[in-house]
Amino acid sequence: MSENQGSTTTIRTNHTFWGCNQPLSNVETCSGRMDMGTKQCAHCGIKRGPGDAALTDYGRKIGHLLVIDVNGAEYWQYFE
């Protein structure tokens, strides 16, 4: 679990949305915004993955998805 140090599988109460940051090409990244109940981006169709942003209701970035383990558990790392 050392690679997940400083991360948590518990979603904070103010973490209500996620921002897709998945690559669409060599120069373009998706910027879709979905609620936490949605695990696949409605814009690009890619599942939530490492590097995606943890967002508040107002779109403020409060962290990012660090890793998803083999069982599907998401480890989020928050800035504060």
PyMOL Python script that loads the backbone (N, CA, C, O; Angstrom):
from pymol import cmd

cmd.read_pdbstr("""\
ATOM      1  N   MET A   1       0.823  -1.202   0.000  1.00  0.00           N
ATOM      2  CA  MET A   1       0.000   0.000   0.000  1.00  0.00           C
ATOM      3  C   MET A   1       0.862   1.260   0.000  1.00  0.00           C
ATOM      4  O   MET A   1       0.310   2.360  -0.006  1.00  0.00           O
ATOM      5  N   SER A   2       2.154   1.151   0.006  1.00  0.00           N
ATOM      6  CA  SER A   2       3.023   2.320   0.089  1.00  0.00           C
ATOM      7  C   SER A   2       2.836   3.282  -1.076  1.00  0.00           C
ATOM      8  O   SER A   2       2.991   4.491  -0.904  1.00  0.00           O
ATOM      9  N   GLU A   3       2.500   2.761  -2.275  1.00  0.00           N
ATOM     10  CA  GLU A   3       2.292   3.658  -3.416  1.00  0.00           C
ATOM     11  C   GLU A   3       1.030   4.504  -3.253  1.00  0.00           C
ATOM     12  O   GLU A   3       0.847   5.488  -3.971  1.00  0.00           O
ATOM     13  N   ASN A   4       0.158   4.128  -2.315  1.00  0.00           N
ATOM     14  CA  ASN A   4      -1.088   4.857  -2.074  1.00  0.00           C
ATOM     15  C   ASN A   4      -0.990   5.754  -0.846  1.00  0.00           C
ATOM     16  O   ASN A   4      -2.004   6.275  -0.381  1.00  0.00           O
ATOM     17  N   GLN A   5       0.204   5.939  -0.321  1.00  0.00           N
ATOM     18  CA  GLN A   5       0.400   6.728   0.882  1.00  0.00           C
ATOM     19  C   GLN A   5      -0.132   8.142   0.684  1.00  0.00           C
ATOM     20  O   GLN A   5       0.122   8.778  -0.339  1.00  0.00           O
ATOM     21  N   GLY A   6      -0.878   8.625   1.683  1.00  0.00           N
ATOM     22  CA  GLY A   6      -1.455   9.957   1.597  1.00  0.00           C
ATOM     23  C   GLY A   6      -2.753   9.995   0.827  1.00  0.00           C
ATOM     24  O   GLY A   6      -3.288  11.071   0.559  1.00  0.00           O
ATOM     25  N   SER A   7      -3.265   8.835   0.470  1.00  0.00           N
ATOM     26  CA  SER A   7      -4.522   8.773  -0.276  1.00  0.00           C
ATOM     27  C   SER A   7      -5.571   8.048   0.560  1.00  0.00           C
ATOM     28  O   SER A   7      -5.261   7.458   1.594  1.00  0.00           O
ATOM     29  N   THR A   8      -6.812   8.102   0.097  1.00  0.00           N
ATOM     30  CA  THR A   8      -7.915   7.486   0.819  1.00  0.00           C
ATOM     31  C   THR A   8      -8.955   6.950  -0.158  1.00  0.00           C
ATOM     32  O   THR A   8      -9.095   7.447  -1.275  1.00  0.00           O
ATOM     33  N   THR A   9      -9.672   5.939   0.280  1.00  0.00           N
ATOM     34  CA  THR A   9     -10.791   5.431  -0.511  1.00  0.00           C
ATOM     35  C   THR A   9     -12.099   6.076  -0.061  1.00  0.00           C
ATOM     36  O   THR A   9     -13.150   5.842  -0.659  1.00  0.00           O
ATOM     37  N   THR A  10     -12.034   6.890   0.996  1.00  0.00           N
ATOM     38  CA  THR A  10     -13.213   7.594   1.506  1.00  0.00           C
ATOM     39  C   THR A  10     -13.380   8.915   0.761  1.00  0.00           C
ATOM     40  O   THR A  10     -12.486   9.762   0.770  1.00  0.00           O
ATOM     41  N   ILE A  11     -14.527   9.079   0.120  1.00  0.00           N
ATOM     42  CA  ILE A  11     -14.814  10.306  -0.636  1.00  0.00           C
ATOM     43  C   ILE A  11     -15.244  11.401   0.338  1.00  0.00           C
ATOM     44  O   ILE A  11     -16.152  11.194   1.144  1.00  0.00           O
ATOM     45  N   ARG A  12     -14.602  12.553   0.267  1.00  0.00           N
ATOM     46  CA  ARG A  12     -14.971  13.674   1.137  1.00  0.00           C
ATOM     47  C   ARG A  12     -16.356  14.199   0.780  1.00  0.00           C
ATOM     48  O   ARG A  12     -16.806  14.050  -0.356  1.00  0.00           O
ATOM     49  N   THR A  13     -17.025  14.809   1.740  1.00  0.00           N
ATOM     50  CA  THR A  13     -18.384  15.311   1.517  1.00  0.00           C
ATOM     51  C   THR A  13     -18.437  16.424   0.480  1.00  0.00           C
ATOM     52  O   THR A  13     -19.447  16.567  -0.209  1.00  0.00           O
ATOM     53  N   ASN A  14     -17.373  17.217   0.351  1.00  0.00           N
ATOM     54  CA  ASN A  14     -17.368  18.296  -0.643  1.00  0.00           C
ATOM     55  C   ASN A  14     -16.867  17.832  -2.012  1.00  0.00           C
ATOM     56  O   ASN A  14     -16.791  18.629  -2.947  1.00  0.00           O
ATOM     57  N   HIS A  15     -16.529  16.566  -2.131  1.00  0.00           N
ATOM     58  CA  HIS A  15     -16.078  15.982  -3.404  1.00  0.00           C
ATOM     59  C   HIS A  15     -17.306  15.406  -4.110  1.00  0.00           C
ATOM     60  O   HIS A  15     -17.612  14.220  -3.983  1.00  0.00           O
ATOM     61  N   THR A  16     -17.995  16.259  -4.850  1.00  0.00           N
ATOM     62  CA  THR A  16     -19.273  15.884  -5.462  1.00  0.00           C
ATOM     63  C   THR A  16     -19.189  15.646  -6.962  1.00  0.00           C
ATOM     64  O   THR A  16     -20.096  15.052  -7.544  1.00  0.00           O
ATOM     65  N   PHE A  17     -18.118  16.097  -7.593  1.00  0.00           N
ATOM     66  CA  PHE A  17     -17.930  15.926  -9.034  1.00  0.00           C
ATOM     67  C   PHE A  17     -16.508  15.448  -9.308  1.00  0.00           C
ATOM     68  O   PHE A  17     -15.632  15.523  -8.446  1.00  0.00           O
ATOM     69  N   TRP A  18     -16.303  14.964 -10.503  1.00  0.00           N
ATOM     70  CA  TRP A  18     -14.950  14.637 -10.956  1.00  0.00           C
ATOM     71  C   TRP A  18     -14.753  15.192 -12.346  1.00  0.00           C
ATOM     72  O   TRP A  18     -15.688  15.269 -13.143  1.00  0.00           O
ATOM     73  N   GLY A  19     -13.523  15.578 -12.627  1.00  0.00           N
ATOM     74  CA  GLY A  19     -13.180  16.132 -13.930  1.00  0.00           C
ATOM     75  C   GLY A  19     -12.337  15.147 -14.709  1.00  0.00           C
ATOM     76  O   GLY A  19     -11.296  14.692 -14.235  1.00  0.00           O
ATOM     77  N   CYS A  20     -12.790  14.821 -15.902  1.00  0.00           N
ATOM     78  CA  CYS A  20     -12.062  13.888 -16.758  1.00  0.00           C
ATOM     79  C   CYS A  20     -10.829  14.577 -17.338  1.00  0.00           C
ATOM     80  O   CYS A  20     -10.923  15.653 -17.927  1.00  0.00           O
ATOM     81  N   ASN A  21      -9.697  13.951 -17.164  1.00  0.00           N
ATOM     82  CA  ASN A  21      -8.431  14.456 -17.718  1.00  0.00           C
ATOM     83  C   ASN A  21      -7.786  13.415 -18.614  1.00  0.00           C
ATOM     84  O   ASN A  21      -6.569  13.417 -18.799  1.00  0.00           O
ATOM     85  N   GLN A  22      -8.597  12.526 -19.170  1.00  0.00           N
ATOM     86  CA  GLN A  22      -8.058  11.441 -19.981  1.00  0.00           C
ATOM     87  C   GLN A  22      -7.627  11.957 -21.352  1.00  0.00           C
ATOM     88  O   GLN A  22      -8.282  12.822 -21.932  1.00  0.00           O
ATOM     89  N   PRO A  23      -6.529  11.424 -21.860  1.00  0.00           N
ATOM     90  CA  PRO A  23      -6.025  11.877 -23.165  1.00  0.00           C
ATOM     91  C   PRO A  23      -6.941  11.454 -24.311  1.00  0.00           C
ATOM     92  O   PRO A  23      -7.373  10.303 -24.381  1.00  0.00           O
ATOM     93  N   LEU A  24      -7.229  12.389 -25.199  1.00  0.00           N
ATOM     94  CA  LEU A  24      -8.024  12.110 -26.395  1.00  0.00           C
ATOM     95  C   LEU A  24      -7.123  11.934 -27.607  1.00  0.00           C
ATOM     96  O   LEU A  24      -7.482  11.254 -28.569  1.00  0.00           O
ATOM     97  N   SER A  25      -5.956  12.550 -27.552  1.00  0.00           N
ATOM     98  CA  SER A  25      -4.950  12.447 -28.616  1.00  0.00           C
ATOM     99  C   SER A  25      -3.614  12.851 -28.004  1.00  0.00           C
ATOM    100  O   SER A  25      -3.516  13.026 -26.790  1.00  0.00           O
ATOM    101  N   ASN A  26      -2.610  12.998 -28.817  1.00  0.00           N
ATOM    102  CA  ASN A  26      -1.299  13.424 -28.317  1.00  0.00           C
ATOM    103  C   ASN A  26      -1.301  14.858 -27.811  1.00  0.00           C
ATOM    104  O   ASN A  26      -0.427  15.240 -27.032  1.00  0.00           O
ATOM    105  N   VAL A  27      -2.274  15.658 -28.245  1.00  0.00           N
ATOM    106  CA  VAL A  27      -2.290  17.075 -27.877  1.00  0.00           C
ATOM    107  C   VAL A  27      -3.568  17.513 -27.170  1.00  0.00           C
ATOM    108  O   VAL A  27      -3.665  18.660 -26.734  1.00  0.00           O
ATOM    109  N   GLU A  28      -4.541  16.628 -27.049  1.00  0.00           N
ATOM    110  CA  GLU A  28      -5.835  17.024 -26.495  1.00  0.00           C
ATOM    111  C   GLU A  28      -6.220  16.132 -25.320  1.00  0.00           C
ATOM    112  O   GLU A  28      -6.010  14.919 -25.341  1.00  0.00           O
ATOM    113  N   THR A  29      -6.793  16.768 -24.287  1.00  0.00           N
ATOM    114  CA  THR A  29      -7.259  16.072 -23.094  1.00  0.00           C
ATOM    115  C   THR A  29      -8.735  16.380 -22.896  1.00  0.00           C
ATOM    116  O   THR A  29      -9.177  17.504 -23.134  1.00  0.00           O
ATOM    117  N   CYS A  30      -9.500  15.378 -22.460  1.00  0.00           N
ATOM    118  CA  CYS A  30     -10.925  15.589 -22.187  1.00  0.00           C
ATOM    119  C   CYS A  30     -11.078  16.539 -21.000  1.00  0.00           C
ATOM    120  O   CYS A  30     -10.229  16.563 -20.109  1.00  0.00           O
ATOM    121  N   SER A  31     -12.133  17.302 -20.985  1.00  0.00           N
ATOM    122  CA  SER A  31     -12.397  18.209 -19.867  1.00  0.00           C
ATOM    123  C   SER A  31     -13.829  18.054 -19.374  1.00  0.00           C
ATOM    124  O   SER A  31     -14.421  19.007 -18.867  1.00  0.00           O
ATOM    125  N   GLY A  32     -14.388  16.855 -19.521  1.00  0.00           N
ATOM    126  CA  GLY A  32     -15.749  16.598 -19.057  1.00  0.00           C
ATOM    127  C   GLY A  32     -15.852  16.690 -17.548  1.00  0.00           C
ATOM    128  O   GLY A  32     -14.872  16.478 -16.835  1.00  0.00           O
ATOM    129  N   ARG A  33     -17.051  17.010 -17.064  1.00  0.00           N
ATOM    130  CA  ARG A  33     -17.315  17.112 -15.629  1.00  0.00           C
ATOM    131  C   ARG A  33     -18.552  16.291 -15.312  1.00  0.00           C
ATOM    132  O   ARG A  33     -19.622  16.542 -15.868  1.00  0.00           O
ATOM    133  N   MET A  34     -18.420  15.314 -14.428  1.00  0.00           N
ATOM    134  CA  MET A  34     -19.514  14.422 -14.067  1.00  0.00           C
ATOM    135  C   MET A  34     -19.693  14.363 -12.558  1.00  0.00           C
ATOM    136  O   MET A  34     -18.766  14.654 -11.802  1.00  0.00           O
ATOM    137  N   ASP A  35     -20.907  13.980 -12.120  1.00  0.00           N
ATOM    138  CA  ASP A  35     -21.122  13.782 -10.690  1.00  0.00           C
ATOM    139  C   ASP A  35     -20.452  12.474 -10.276  1.00  0.00           C
ATOM    140  O   ASP A  35     -20.163  11.629 -11.122  1.00  0.00           O
ATOM    141  N   MET A  36     -20.209  12.311  -9.000  1.00  0.00           N
ATOM    142  CA  MET A  36     -19.459  11.159  -8.505  1.00  0.00           C
ATOM    143  C   MET A  36     -20.189   9.831  -8.717  1.00  0.00           C
ATOM    144  O   MET A  36     -19.557   8.776  -8.680  1.00  0.00           O
ATOM    145  N   GLY A  37     -21.482   9.861  -8.935  1.00  0.00           N
ATOM    146  CA  GLY A  37     -22.225   8.637  -9.207  1.00  0.00           C
ATOM    147  C   GLY A  37     -21.984   8.088 -10.600  1.00  0.00           C
ATOM    148  O   GLY A  37     -22.349   6.949 -10.892  1.00  0.00           O
ATOM    149  N   THR A  38     -21.378   8.881 -11.453  1.00  0.00           N
ATOM    150  CA  THR A  38     -21.099   8.493 -12.836  1.00  0.00           C
ATOM    151  C   THR A  38     -19.635   8.088 -12.952  1.00  0.00           C
ATOM    152  O   THR A  38     -18.747   8.894 -12.672  1.00  0.00           O
ATOM    153  N   LYS A  39     -19.377   6.861 -13.357  1.00  0.00           N
ATOM    154  CA  LYS A  39     -17.994   6.373 -13.422  1.00  0.00           C
ATOM    155  C   LYS A  39     -17.399   6.412 -14.823  1.00  0.00           C
ATOM    156  O   LYS A  39     -16.226   6.090 -15.011  1.00  0.00           O
ATOM    157  N   GLN A  40     -18.206   6.807 -15.808  1.00  0.00           N
ATOM    158  CA  GLN A  40     -17.718   6.891 -17.187  1.00  0.00           C
ATOM    159  C   GLN A  40     -18.024   8.280 -17.720  1.00  0.00           C
ATOM    160  O   GLN A  40     -19.134   8.782 -17.544  1.00  0.00           O
ATOM    161  N   CYS A  41     -17.061   8.897 -18.361  1.00  0.00           N
ATOM    162  CA  CYS A  41     -17.219  10.251 -18.880  1.00  0.00           C
ATOM    163  C   CYS A  41     -18.277  10.291 -19.980  1.00  0.00           C
ATOM    164  O   CYS A  41     -18.232   9.511 -20.932  1.00  0.00           O
ATOM    165  N   ALA A  42     -19.219  11.202 -19.836  1.00  0.00           N
ATOM    166  CA  ALA A  42     -20.284  11.367 -20.830  1.00  0.00           C
ATOM    167  C   ALA A  42     -19.763  12.032 -22.102  1.00  0.00           C
ATOM    168  O   ALA A  42     -20.413  11.961 -23.145  1.00  0.00           O
ATOM    169  N   HIS A  43     -18.607  12.672 -22.029  1.00  0.00           N
ATOM    170  CA  HIS A  43     -18.049  13.384 -23.178  1.00  0.00           C
ATOM    171  C   HIS A  43     -17.170  12.494 -24.058  1.00  0.00           C
ATOM    172  O   HIS A  43     -17.315  12.484 -25.280  1.00  0.00           O
ATOM    173  N   CYS A  44     -16.254  11.743 -23.425  1.00  0.00           N
ATOM    174  CA  CYS A  44     -15.315  10.930 -24.215  1.00  0.00           C
ATOM    175  C   CYS A  44     -15.573   9.430 -24.113  1.00  0.00           C
ATOM    176  O   CYS A  44     -15.056   8.654 -24.916  1.00  0.00           O
ATOM    177  N   GLY A  45     -16.379   9.018 -23.120  1.00  0.00           N
ATOM    178  CA  GLY A  45     -16.707   7.606 -22.965  1.00  0.00           C
ATOM    179  C   GLY A  45     -15.683   6.782 -22.209  1.00  0.00           C
ATOM    180  O   GLY A  45     -15.856   5.573 -22.058  1.00  0.00           O
ATOM    181  N   ILE A  46     -14.611   7.416 -21.728  1.00  0.00           N
ATOM    182  CA  ILE A  46     -13.569   6.700 -20.990  1.00  0.00           C
ATOM    183  C   ILE A  46     -13.959   6.632 -19.516  1.00  0.00           C
ATOM    184  O   ILE A  46     -14.497   7.590 -18.962  1.00  0.00           O
ATOM    185  N   LYS A  47     -13.679   5.477 -18.879  1.00  0.00           N
ATOM    186  CA  LYS A  47     -13.961   5.312 -17.454  1.00  0.00           C
ATOM    187  C   LYS A  47     -13.052   6.214 -16.630  1.00  0.00           C
ATOM    188  O   LYS A  47     -11.935   6.539 -17.034  1.00  0.00           O
ATOM    189  N   ARG A  48     -13.562   6.613 -15.452  1.00  0.00           N
ATOM    190  CA  ARG A  48     -12.776   7.408 -14.513  1.00  0.00           C
ATOM    191  C   ARG A  48     -11.466   6.680 -14.228  1.00  0.00           C
ATOM    192  O   ARG A  48     -11.457   5.471 -14.000  1.00  0.00           O
ATOM    193  N   GLY A  49     -10.357   7.426 -14.242  1.00  0.00           N
ATOM    194  CA  GLY A  49      -9.051   6.802 -14.060  1.00  0.00           C
ATOM    195  C   GLY A  49      -8.049   7.721 -13.395  1.00  0.00           C
ATOM    196  O   GLY A  49      -8.333   8.894 -13.153  1.00  0.00           O
ATOM    197  N   PRO A  50      -6.865   7.181 -13.099  1.00  0.00           N
ATOM    198  CA  PRO A  50      -5.814   7.975 -12.462  1.00  0.00           C
ATOM    199  C   PRO A  50      -5.552   9.279 -13.215  1.00  0.00           C
ATOM    200  O   PRO A  50      -5.493   9.320 -14.443  1.00  0.00           O
ATOM    201  N   GLY A  51      -5.399  10.342 -12.423  1.00  0.00           N
ATOM    202  CA  GLY A  51      -5.162  11.663 -12.993  1.00  0.00           C
ATOM    203  C   GLY A  51      -6.417  12.510 -13.095  1.00  0.00           C
ATOM    204  O   GLY A  51      -6.333  13.725 -13.275  1.00  0.00           O
ATOM    205  N   ASP A  52      -7.590  11.877 -12.981  1.00  0.00           N
ATOM    206  CA  ASP A  52      -8.829  12.653 -13.032  1.00  0.00           C
ATOM    207  C   ASP A  52      -8.964  13.497 -11.765  1.00  0.00           C
ATOM    208  O   ASP A  52      -8.482  13.110 -10.701  1.00  0.00           O
ATOM    209  N   ALA A  53      -9.616  14.639 -11.883  1.00  0.00           N
ATOM    210  CA  ALA A  53      -9.680  15.625 -10.809  1.00  0.00           C
ATOM    211  C   ALA A  53     -10.846  15.388  -9.863  1.00  0.00           C
ATOM    212  O   ALA A  53     -11.930  14.980 -10.279  1.00  0.00           O
ATOM    213  N   ALA A  54     -10.607  15.650  -8.587  1.00  0.00           N
ATOM    214  CA  ALA A  54     -11.652  15.683  -7.567  1.00  0.00           C
ATOM    215  C   ALA A  54     -12.161  17.123  -7.508  1.00  0.00           C
ATOM    216  O   ALA A  54     -11.386  18.046  -7.258  1.00  0.00           O
ATOM    217  N   LEU A  55     -13.466  17.316  -7.738  1.00  0.00           N
ATOM    218  CA  LEU A  55     -14.040  18.663  -7.818  1.00  0.00           C
ATOM    219  C   LEU A  55     -15.166  18.868  -6.809  1.00  0.00           C
ATOM    220  O   LEU A  55     -15.846  17.921  -6.414  1.00  0.00           O
ATOM    221  N   THR A  56     -15.350  20.131  -6.398  1.00  0.00           N
ATOM    222  CA  THR A  56     -16.481  20.503  -5.550  1.00  0.00           C
ATOM    223  C   THR A  56     -17.674  20.871  -6.430  1.00  0.00           C
ATOM    224  O   THR A  56     -17.585  20.843  -7.658  1.00  0.00           O
ATOM    225  N   ASP A  57     -18.790  21.216  -5.788  1.00  0.00           N
ATOM    226  CA  ASP A  57     -19.980  21.683  -6.511  1.00  0.00           C
ATOM    227  C   ASP A  57     -19.666  22.862  -7.425  1.00  0.00           C
ATOM    228  O   ASP A  57     -20.280  23.025  -8.479  1.00  0.00           O
ATOM    229  N   TYR A  58     -18.705  23.678  -7.010  1.00  0.00           N
ATOM    230  CA  TYR A  58     -18.368  24.897  -7.745  1.00  0.00           C
ATOM    231  C   TYR A  58     -17.231  24.696  -8.747  1.00  0.00           C
ATOM    232  O   TYR A  58     -16.771  25.657  -9.364  1.00  0.00           O
ATOM    233  N   GLY A  59     -16.779  23.456  -8.909  1.00  0.00           N
ATOM    234  CA  GLY A  59     -15.728  23.168  -9.874  1.00  0.00           C
ATOM    235  C   GLY A  59     -14.317  23.393  -9.376  1.00  0.00           C
ATOM    236  O   GLY A  59     -13.366  23.339 -10.156  1.00  0.00           O
ATOM    237  N   ARG A  60     -14.168  23.648  -8.071  1.00  0.00           N
ATOM    238  CA  ARG A  60     -12.838  23.848  -7.494  1.00  0.00           C
ATOM    239  C   ARG A  60     -12.122  22.506  -7.379  1.00  0.00           C
ATOM    240  O   ARG A  60     -12.688  21.548  -6.851  1.00  0.00           O
ATOM    241  N   LYS A  61     -10.896  22.427  -7.863  1.00  0.00           N
ATOM    242  CA  LYS A  61     -10.124  21.190  -7.785  1.00  0.00           C
ATOM    243  C   LYS A  61      -9.560  21.027  -6.378  1.00  0.00           C
ATOM    244  O   LYS A  61      -8.830  21.888  -5.888  1.00  0.00           O
ATOM    245  N   ILE A  62      -9.909  19.908  -5.731  1.00  0.00           N
ATOM    246  CA  ILE A  62      -9.468  19.660  -4.362  1.00  0.00           C
ATOM    247  C   ILE A  62      -8.561  18.434  -4.255  1.00  0.00           C
ATOM    248  O   ILE A  62      -8.112  18.085  -3.163  1.00  0.00           O
ATOM    249  N   GLY A  63      -8.297  17.789  -5.372  1.00  0.00           N
ATOM    250  CA  GLY A  63      -7.433  16.614  -5.362  1.00  0.00           C
ATOM    251  C   GLY A  63      -7.495  15.898  -6.695  1.00  0.00           C
ATOM    252  O   GLY A  63      -7.947  16.448  -7.699  1.00  0.00           O
ATOM    253  N   HIS A  64      -7.024  14.636  -6.682  1.00  0.00           N
ATOM    254  CA  HIS A  64      -7.045  13.846  -7.913  1.00  0.00           C
ATOM    255  C   HIS A  64      -7.091  12.350  -7.585  1.00  0.00           C
ATOM    256  O   HIS A  64      -6.767  11.928  -6.475  1.00  0.00           O
ATOM    257  N   LEU A  65      -7.493  11.583  -8.560  1.00  0.00           N
ATOM    258  CA  LEU A  65      -7.524  10.128  -8.429  1.00  0.00           C
ATOM    259  C   LEU A  65      -6.106   9.611  -8.639  1.00  0.00           C
ATOM    260  O   LEU A  65      -5.521   9.779  -9.708  1.00  0.00           O
ATOM    261  N   LEU A  66      -5.572   8.988  -7.613  1.00  0.00           N
ATOM    262  CA  LEU A  66      -4.192   8.523  -7.649  1.00  0.00           C
ATOM    263  C   LEU A  66      -4.070   7.173  -8.352  1.00  0.00           C
ATOM    264  O   LEU A  66      -3.233   7.004  -9.239  1.00  0.00           O
ATOM    265  N   VAL A  67      -4.901   6.220  -7.958  1.00  0.00           N
ATOM    266  CA  VAL A  67      -4.805   4.863  -8.507  1.00  0.00           C
ATOM    267  C   VAL A  67      -6.121   4.126  -8.278  1.00  0.00           C
ATOM    268  O   VAL A  67      -6.877   4.454  -7.363  1.00  0.00           O
ATOM    269  N   ILE A  68      -6.384   3.136  -9.112  1.00  0.00           N
ATOM    270  CA  ILE A  68      -7.494   2.205  -8.906  1.00  0.00           C
ATOM    271  C   ILE A  68      -6.854   0.832  -8.761  1.00  0.00           C
ATOM    272  O   ILE A  68      -6.120   0.392  -9.646  1.00  0.00           O
ATOM    273  N   ASP A  69      -7.132   0.144  -7.633  1.00  0.00           N
ATOM    274  CA  ASP A  69      -6.486  -1.150  -7.422  1.00  0.00           C
ATOM    275  C   ASP A  69      -7.183  -2.267  -8.204  1.00  0.00           C
ATOM    276  O   ASP A  69      -8.188  -2.024  -8.872  1.00  0.00           O
ATOM    277  N   VAL A  70      -6.658  -3.474  -8.123  1.00  0.00           N
ATOM    278  CA  VAL A  70      -7.172  -4.602  -8.912  1.00  0.00           C
ATOM    279  C   VAL A  70      -8.604  -4.974  -8.544  1.00  0.00           C
ATOM    280  O   VAL A  70      -9.293  -5.632  -9.323  1.00  0.00           O
ATOM    281  N   ASN A  71      -9.059  -4.553  -7.354  1.00  0.00           N
ATOM    282  CA  ASN A  71     -10.432  -4.811  -6.925  1.00  0.00           C
ATOM    283  C   ASN A  71     -11.383  -3.676  -7.291  1.00  0.00           C
ATOM    284  O   ASN A  71     -12.579  -3.753  -7.011  1.00  0.00           O
ATOM    285  N   GLY A  72     -10.857  -2.627  -7.915  1.00  0.00           N
ATOM    286  CA  GLY A  72     -11.685  -1.499  -8.323  1.00  0.00           C
ATOM    287  C   GLY A  72     -11.786  -0.376  -7.309  1.00  0.00           C
ATOM    288  O   GLY A  72     -12.505   0.596  -7.537  1.00  0.00           O
ATOM    289  N   ALA A  73     -11.071  -0.492  -6.178  1.00  0.00           N
ATOM    290  CA  ALA A  73     -11.096   0.574  -5.168  1.00  0.00           C
ATOM    291  C   ALA A  73     -10.326   1.785  -5.694  1.00  0.00           C
ATOM    292  O   ALA A  73      -9.207   1.659  -6.191  1.00  0.00           O
ATOM    293  N   GLU A  74     -10.944   2.953  -5.575  1.00  0.00           N
ATOM    294  CA  GLU A  74     -10.332   4.201  -6.035  1.00  0.00           C
ATOM    295  C   GLU A  74      -9.629   4.890  -4.866  1.00  0.00           C
ATOM    296  O   GLU A  74     -10.226   5.097  -3.810  1.00  0.00           O
ATOM    297  N   TYR A  75      -8.379   5.237  -5.058  1.00  0.00           N
ATOM    298  CA  TYR A  75      -7.597   5.945  -4.052  1.00  0.00           C
ATOM    299  C   TYR A  75      -7.456   7.395  -4.489  1.00  0.00           C
ATOM    300  O   TYR A  75      -6.783   7.703  -5.472  1.00  0.00           O
ATOM    301  N   TRP A  76      -8.110   8.287  -3.731  1.00  0.00           N
ATOM    302  CA  TRP A  76      -8.092   9.716  -4.020  1.00  0.00           C
ATOM    303  C   TRP A  76      -7.089  10.400  -3.110  1.00  0.00           C
ATOM    304  O   TRP A  76      -6.953  10.046  -1.939  1.00  0.00           O
ATOM    305  N   GLN A  77      -6.397  11.370  -3.651  1.00  0.00           N
ATOM    306  CA  GLN A  77      -5.458  12.172  -2.883  1.00  0.00           C
ATOM    307  C   GLN A  77      -5.973  13.605  -2.880  1.00  0.00           C
ATOM    308  O   GLN A  77      -6.151  14.220  -3.932  1.00  0.00           O
ATOM    309  N   TYR A  78      -6.211  14.129  -1.668  1.00  0.00           N
ATOM    310  CA  TYR A  78      -6.738  15.487  -1.516  1.00  0.00           C
ATOM    311  C   TYR A  78      -5.619  16.445  -1.137  1.00  0.00           C
ATOM    312  O   TYR A  78      -4.661  16.059  -0.467  1.00  0.00           O
ATOM    313  N   PHE A  79      -5.747  17.702  -1.571  1.00  0.00           N
ATOM    314  CA  PHE A  79      -4.717  18.705  -1.336  1.00  0.00           C
ATOM    315  C   PHE A  79      -4.685  19.203   0.103  1.00  0.00           C
ATOM    316  O   PHE A  79      -3.622  19.576   0.600  1.00  0.00           O
ATOM    317  N   GLU A  80      -5.822  19.215   0.778  1.00  0.00           N
ATOM    318  CA  GLU A  80      -5.887  19.781   2.130  1.00  0.00           C
ATOM    319  C   GLU A  80      -6.227  18.714   3.122  1.00  0.00           C
ATOM    320  O   GLU A  80      -6.329  18.991   4.317  1.00  0.00           O
TER     321      GLU A  80
END
""", "prot")
cmd.dss("prot")
cmd.show_as("cartoon", "prot")
cmd.util.cbc("prot")
cmd.orient("prot")
